[in-house]
Amino acid sequence: MEKIIADLFLNHPYFCCLLYFKTTLSLNNNLGHTNKKALLSLAIGGFGIGLTEFVIMGILPNIADSMDISISTSGHFIAIYALGVVIGAPFMARLTNTLTPKKSLLFLMLWFTVFNTLSAFSGNYWVMLLFRFLSGMPHGAFFGIGAVVSGYLAKPGKAAQAMAIMFSGLTIANVIGVPLGTYIGQEWHWSFSFLLVGISGLATLASLFFWMPKDSFDELGSQEGQTATQGIKNKKLWALIALTTVGTGGFFAWYSYIAPLVISVTGLPETSVSYVMIVAGLGMFIGNFLGAKMVEFFSPVKSVVISLLSMTAVLVTNAIMAENVYAMFIISFMVGVITFSVTAPIQTAIIKAAKGAEKLGSSMNQSAFNMGNASGAYLGGLPMVFGLGVPYSSIVGALLALMGAGIGAAILYFQRSTSRRKKEKAFCP
């Protein structure tokens, strides 16, 4: 029996992933009395969302062959999912506004599970397009509400670390889930990859039902809406959303063209692309927790500015040294670290800025992330349209990251100016 159990975990990365989630939480002593099981349920949900968002990139040719469409046409399934996230985040946040957080998360994950499972049975382009759009709708609201809830689950002062644990599911999906789902989709059939997403959704539903407290967050569920209009009108909130859209677009300008960069510029075989992506995924996992730690030393916005300035430098270096094999792997790891070091700080800043509308504001930030995905991919491809090389996509990414840092610096400047004026008024009779 012991040998069977050992073989199960050694030979099935999905089970390794769940074990890793539990180990990560049990070793995190900094969270003290944090509700670790409830955070684990959010992390499993993050794993499923990360899996469905990124696994399709590796099985597009298989889907295209099955549906007798071109690969470029099958790429619409990626774009329509992002559109579903952008539209669905504020819509779902409003739809679940009257529900308690636990019921909201269960509803969103049930929606996610149903339409991702149905995607596996799509027989043609139009059906798949519809199900991919519907699959993306709960994405932003789940992470948005989960980010707010994780703060309540955490020991005081450890909200950012709790958010990092939730988002660790997304990063682990890039390291383990996406390669596994891609392998399954290529070796058997692409539909099995979406069935794997459905299984992740069922696991999330079960863990949320049994582990997420139902009574502790009634106050959180009722607070939203009382001062929501004031929170949504906060200029700082919209500046932060712009920062997310522009700044994270820098990452996607690079990541969207990682395959041609590795193959055409670095000169590695096609099979090496997966290894580069895994290395980047490992960087994302580490960066996720690094960002949570940064908040303990710097303000959330300052942490984001530091990360985006670092991304600017690394992406410029990538454009210069893309032909070097060792540099490609090192830089991919560093970009992953820096990109996800932004996650916890920006969510923390958004929640603070959207006071009274925390769930809606946090969900909208996920929409901004996906707008960054779409705009970064589009802008990163423009240099190639004009006949320039693939490394110039990294230059575009660096410019976007720098612009994001500039928005962050402007937010810090106005914060300090406002604080200084308030102090002056307080001392003036």
Order of alpha helices (4+ residues) and beta strands (2+ residues): alpha-alpha-alpha-alpha-alpha-alpha-alpha-alpha-alpha-alpha-alpha-alpha-alpha-alpha-alpha-alpha-alpha-alpha-alpha
